[in-house]
Amino acid sequence: MYIFKRVNDIKKHIESLKEKGKTIGFIPTMGALHDGHISLIKETKTDIKVCSIFVNPTQFNDIKDLEKYPRTPSKDIDLLLESKSCDILFMPTVEEIYPLNFKAIDFDFGNIGNIMEGEFRPGHFQGMANVVHRLLEIINPDELIMGQKDFQQVAIVNLMLKQTKSNTKLVMLETKREKDGLAMSSRNIRLNESERNLAPLIYKNLLISKKNALDGHDFRTIESKFIENIEANKEFKVEYANIVDGTSLNIINNITDINYLVMCIATWLGNVRLIDNIIIKN
């Protein structure tokens, strides 16, 4: 596995691979890697698999969240080497990603950028989209691989790719879960033992919500019941639980309205904010 820290160095290396006809797959991460990240890399179908580790400061609307975000570079490298899944690791500094002449793009994401995560994390999607765009300029991959867990983020990136007329293909892979159903996330390591034992209730209630939606129950009632069931445990505080169109993320009223339905949620569990979703219909 090659490790690069400078933009010019990795660009030259990838250009040489492309000249040999190699296809490039790119998996951007913020580190604190886990089996979910490794599965994304392993399932990438391109000739060369590039993973980046960069904790992007511009997508944190809360400086305390940025400070608390887990950083485990040595363990991350060991995990990648052990998995034998990654060909190139890119670990740039903030100065490499955001040089003095860097100019952020003011993307127009419309309603998709203002609801759910956009409502509770103002500025997050502009920062996220800009860093992904910057990384794509550097890596120039054939495919960009992202996980379903960050469903709204995938929708935002898809819009960004269209607005920038990118030739990179976006591939969304299924959320990887622990045996008890909890979506794998770098934030999970911040849960204490009691919180970790409660966390599987999120997916358990998403499965119940999906069944009720397919059975024709009222969607607003399903959303309310999800919140009620979760918050029956005082450690939880749900920010949102919405059944939406999987493309536009518009709120949907019933099962017959659209062919692509997703339920997205965000909840605090103690001091840790967790997100998850489930595809109801596709």
Backbone torsions as a table, in degrees:
resi	resn	phi	psi	omega
1	MET	NA	126.6	175.8
2	TYR	-85.0	140.2	176.2
3	ILE	-119.4	124.8	178.8
4	PHE	-120.4	145.3	176.7
5	LYS	-121.6	-14.4	-178.0
6	ARG	-111.0	138.9	-177.5
7	VAL	-58.4	-49.7	-176.5
8	ASN	-60.1	-37.9	-177.8
9	ASP	-67.1	-46.4	-178.1
10	ILE	-70.8	-33.9	178.3
11	LYS	-62.4	-44.0	179.3
12	LYS	-63.1	-41.9	-178.8
13	HIS	-64.7	-45.1	-178.8
14	ILE	-68.7	-37.1	176.5
15	GLU	-60.5	-38.4	178.6
16	SER	-66.7	-35.6	177.6
17	LEU	-68.5	-40.6	178.9
18	LYS	-65.4	-35.2	177.2
19	GLU	-63.3	-24.7	177.6
20	LYS	-89.1	3.8	177.7
21	GLY	85.7	12.8	-179.2
22	LYS	-78.3	140.2	174.0
23	THR	-91.2	145.7	-173.0
24	ILE	-116.7	126.5	172.7
25	GLY	-110.4	139.1	-174.1
26	PHE	-125.6	128.2	179.0
27	ILE	-120.8	98.7	179.5
28	PRO	-79.4	136.7	177.6
29	THR	-139.4	167.7	171.9
30	MET	-109.5	22.3	175.8
31	GLY	81.6	-161.1	-171.0
32	ALA	49.3	51.6	-170.9
33	LEU	-64.4	149.4	178.3
34	HIS	-142.5	-176.2	-175.4
35	ASP	-63.0	-24.8	176.7
36	GLY	-64.5	-44.4	176.6
37	HIS	-62.1	-45.0	-177.8
38	ILE	-61.5	-38.1	179.3
39	SER	-65.2	-36.9	177.0
40	LEU	-61.3	-42.8	-179.5
41	ILE	-66.4	-46.5	-177.9
42	LYS	-63.2	-34.0	-176.7
43	GLU	-84.4	-5.8	176.9
44	THR	-68.5	133.1	-170.9
45	LYS	-96.4	-1.5	-176.4
46	THR	-76.6	168.5	179.8
47	ASP	-66.0	-44.0	-176.6
48	ILE	-117.0	134.7	-178.9
49	LYS	-114.6	119.0	-177.9
50	VAL	-111.6	127.7	176.7
51	CYS	-117.4	137.7	174.4
52	SER	-113.8	147.8	172.3
53	ILE	-124.3	112.7	-179.0
54	PHE	-155.3	114.6	175.9
55	VAL	-82.2	104.6	-170.8
56	ASN	-82.8	110.9	-175.5
57	PRO	-66.8	-25.3	-173.4
58	THR	-77.1	-8.5	-180.0
59	GLN	-103.5	8.0	176.3
60	PHE	-102.5	115.9	176.5
61	ASN	-84.0	-10.6	179.1
62	ASP	-121.1	112.9	-177.1
63	ILE	-60.3	-30.8	179.0
64	LYS	-67.7	-35.3	177.6
65	ASP	-65.8	-40.1	176.7
66	LEU	-61.7	-44.3	-178.5
67	GLU	-65.8	-34.0	-177.7
68	LYS	-83.7	-13.3	-174.8
69	TYR	-60.5	128.5	-174.6
70	PRO	-65.2	135.9	177.7
71	ARG	-126.7	114.1	-175.9
72	THR	-135.7	61.3	-173.1
73	PRO	-59.1	-42.2	-179.0
74	SER	-64.7	-44.8	177.4
75	LYS	-64.1	-37.2	179.3
76	ASP	-61.9	-45.7	179.6
77	ILE	-62.7	-44.1	178.9
78	ASP	-60.6	-41.8	-179.6
79	LEU	-64.6	-42.3	178.9
80	LEU	-64.7	-42.2	178.9
81	LEU	-64.9	-41.8	-179.8
82	GLU	-64.3	-37.7	-177.1
83	SER	-74.4	-20.8	-177.6
84	LYS	52.8	36.3	-174.8
85	SER	-110.2	-19.3	-172.2
86	CYS	-109.3	133.9	178.8
87	ASP	-92.1	-36.8	-176.5
88	ILE	-137.6	132.2	174.9
89	LEU	-115.5	129.1	179.2
90	PHE	-111.4	119.1	-177.9
91	MET	-126.9	73.6	-175.4
92	PRO	-80.2	160.9	171.0
93	THR	-85.0	168.2	175.9
94	VAL	-59.9	-37.4	-178.3
95	GLU	-67.1	-31.8	177.6
96	GLU	-70.6	-39.4	-179.3
97	ILE	-77.2	-38.9	-177.8
98	TYR	-120.6	76.3	177.2
99	PRO	-67.6	170.5	-175.8
100	LEU	-58.2	-29.8	-178.0
101	ASN	-91.8	9.1	-178.7
102	PHE	-69.2	135.1	176.3
103	LYS	-125.5	118.5	179.9
104	ALA	-69.8	148.0	176.1
105	ILE	-93.8	135.1	176.9
106	ASP	-91.8	89.9	-177.6
107	PHE	-74.5	149.2	176.7
108	ASP	-108.4	100.2	-178.7
109	PHE	-98.3	0.6	177.8
110	GLY	58.1	-143.2	-175.7
111	ASN	-63.4	-32.6	-177.8
112	ILE	-59.1	-32.9	-178.0
113	GLY	-83.9	-7.8	-174.5
114	ASN	-106.9	-14.0	-176.3
115	ILE	-99.9	168.7	176.5
116	MET	47.9	-111.2	-179.0
117	GLU	-59.7	-36.0	-180.0
118	GLY	-62.7	-34.1	179.3
119	GLU	-71.7	-41.5	-173.7
120	PHE	-93.1	-13.4	179.8
121	ARG	-132.7	68.2	-176.6
122	PRO	-57.5	133.1	-179.9
123	GLY	88.2	-13.3	-176.5
124	HIS	-59.3	-48.0	-173.3
125	PHE	-71.5	-32.7	175.2
126	GLN	-62.9	-44.8	179.0
127	GLY	-65.0	-42.6	179.9
128	MET	-65.0	-46.4	-177.5
129	ALA	-65.0	-37.9	-180.0
130	ASN	-67.2	-39.8	-179.5
131	VAL	-71.5	-36.6	176.6
132	VAL	-64.7	-42.5	177.4
133	HIS	-60.5	-43.2	178.9
134	ARG	-63.1	-44.1	179.2
135	LEU	-64.8	-37.1	178.1
136	LEU	-66.9	-35.9	175.2
137	GLU	-60.9	-37.4	-177.9
138	ILE	-76.5	-48.8	-173.2
139	ILE	-82.4	-35.6	-177.6
140	ASN	51.3	56.0	-175.4
141	PRO	-81.5	160.3	172.3
142	ASP	-78.0	-35.3	-179.6
143	GLU	-132.0	140.4	173.5
144	LEU	-110.5	121.5	-174.0
145	ILE	-105.4	125.5	179.1
146	MET	-135.3	155.6	-178.6
147	GLY	-92.5	150.5	-178.8
148	GLN	-65.2	-25.6	-177.2
149	LYS	-52.9	-39.3	178.1
150	ASP	-94.0	62.4	-169.7
151	PHE	-61.6	-45.1	-179.4
152	GLN	-66.0	-36.0	177.5
153	GLN	-62.1	-40.8	177.9
154	VAL	-61.8	-42.9	178.8
155	ALA	-62.4	-40.3	178.7
156	ILE	-65.2	-45.4	179.4
157	VAL	-63.1	-38.5	177.3
158	ASN	-59.9	-41.2	176.3
159	LEU	-65.4	-42.2	179.2
160	MET	-60.3	-42.1	179.2
161	LEU	-62.3	-39.3	178.5
162	LYS	-68.2	-42.7	-177.6
163	GLN	-67.2	-30.8	-179.5
164	THR	-94.9	1.9	179.6
165	LYS	55.1	42.3	-178.8
166	SER	-73.6	146.3	176.0
167	ASN	-90.5	-2.3	-179.7
168	THR	-75.0	134.1	178.0
169	LYS	-89.1	129.7	177.9
170	LEU	-89.0	127.8	179.2
171	VAL	-121.3	121.2	177.0
172	MET	-102.1	125.1	178.9
173	LEU	-108.3	151.7	-174.6
174	GLU	-58.7	144.7	176.7
175	THR	-59.6	132.0	175.3
176	LYS	-92.6	136.3	-173.0
177	ARG	-124.7	153.9	170.8
178	GLU	-69.2	169.1	-177.7
179	LYS	-59.6	-28.1	-179.8
180	ASP	-91.0	5.7	173.7
181	GLY	101.6	-15.4	-179.3
182	LEU	-63.2	129.7	177.2
183	ALA	-63.5	130.9	178.9
184	MET	-64.3	133.1	-178.0
185	SER	-155.6	146.4	176.4
186	SER	-62.2	-25.7	-178.6
187	ARG	-74.5	-16.7	-176.3
188	ASN	-61.4	-27.8	-178.3
189	ILE	-69.5	-12.6	178.3
190	ARG	-86.8	-7.2	178.4
191	LEU	-76.5	135.7	172.9
192	ASN	-78.3	175.6	-173.7
193	GLU	-58.9	-43.3	-179.4
194	SER	-64.5	-43.9	179.5
195	GLU	-65.6	-40.0	-180.0
196	ARG	-63.2	-34.4	178.4
197	ASN	-69.6	-29.4	179.3
198	LEU	-83.0	-26.6	-171.2
199	ALA	-55.1	-35.2	179.2
200	PRO	-61.8	-15.0	177.9
201	LEU	-61.4	-25.4	-179.9
202	ILE	-61.8	-54.3	-177.4
203	TYR	-69.7	-36.8	177.9
204	LYS	-56.1	-43.9	-178.8
205	ASN	-77.8	-25.5	171.9
206	LEU	-64.9	-41.0	177.7
207	LEU	-63.3	-40.6	177.1
208	ILE	-63.4	-42.7	179.7
209	SER	-62.6	-41.0	179.2
210	LYS	-61.8	-46.6	179.7
211	LYS	-60.0	-44.0	-179.1
212	ASN	-66.0	-36.2	177.9
213	ALA	-65.4	-44.8	179.4
214	LEU	-67.0	-25.4	177.3
215	ASP	-82.3	0.0	174.7
216	GLY	89.8	14.0	178.0
217	HIS	-68.5	156.3	178.9
218	ASP	-62.5	129.2	-173.4
219	PHE	-66.0	-38.8	179.8
220	ARG	-65.8	-35.1	177.4
221	THR	-67.1	-39.6	178.3
222	ILE	-61.0	-45.4	179.9
223	GLU	-62.0	-44.9	-179.5
224	SER	-64.3	-39.3	-179.5
225	LYS	-67.5	-37.0	176.5
226	PHE	-58.8	-49.3	-179.1
227	ILE	-61.7	-44.2	-179.2
228	GLU	-60.8	-45.1	-178.0
229	ASN	-65.5	-42.1	-179.1
230	ILE	-68.3	-47.2	-174.9
231	GLU	-77.5	0.9	169.6
232	ALA	-62.7	-22.8	171.5
233	ASN	-97.0	115.6	-170.0
234	LYS	-63.1	-14.7	179.2
235	GLU	-72.0	-19.4	-179.0
236	PHE	-92.0	145.5	168.9
237	LYS	-141.7	104.8	-175.4
238	VAL	-78.2	131.5	175.5
239	GLU	-87.1	-43.6	176.3
240	TYR	-156.8	155.6	173.4
241	ALA	-147.8	102.5	-172.3
242	ASN	-127.9	136.3	171.3
243	ILE	-96.1	119.7	-169.3
244	VAL	-133.0	163.7	169.3
245	ASP	-66.2	127.3	-176.0
246	GLY	-66.3	-14.6	179.6
247	THR	-100.1	-53.5	-176.0
248	SER	-89.1	-18.2	-174.7
249	LEU	65.5	16.2	174.4
250	ASN	-69.9	145.6	177.2
251	ILE	-63.0	133.7	-178.7
252	ILE	-112.9	143.7	-173.1
253	ASN	-93.8	-32.8	-179.6
254	ASN	-155.3	168.9	-171.2
255	ILE	-63.5	-24.2	-176.2
256	THR	-88.0	-7.0	-174.6
257	ASP	-69.3	-31.5	-169.1
258	ILE	-155.6	157.8	-178.2
259	ASN	-90.1	-16.4	-175.8
260	TYR	-122.4	105.1	-175.2
261	LEU	-121.1	135.8	179.7
262	VAL	-137.3	140.1	171.6
263	MET	-105.6	122.6	-178.8
264	CYS	-114.5	139.2	179.8
265	ILE	-137.6	155.2	169.2
266	ALA	-139.2	135.2	-179.4
267	THR	-147.1	146.7	169.6
268	TRP	-86.6	137.4	171.2
269	LEU	-125.1	102.2	-168.7
270	GLY	64.3	-124.2	-180.0
271	ASN	-101.3	14.6	-177.1
272	VAL	-115.0	128.1	179.5
273	ARG	-94.8	123.6	-177.8
274	LEU	-118.9	142.7	174.1
275	ILE	-122.0	155.5	177.8
276	ASP	-162.0	172.6	177.2
277	ASN	-162.8	166.5	175.4
278	ILE	-144.3	134.2	177.2
279	ILE	-80.7	119.1	-178.7
280	ILE	-84.7	-40.4	-174.6
281	LYS	-154.0	134.3	179.4
282	ASN	-151.3	NA	NA
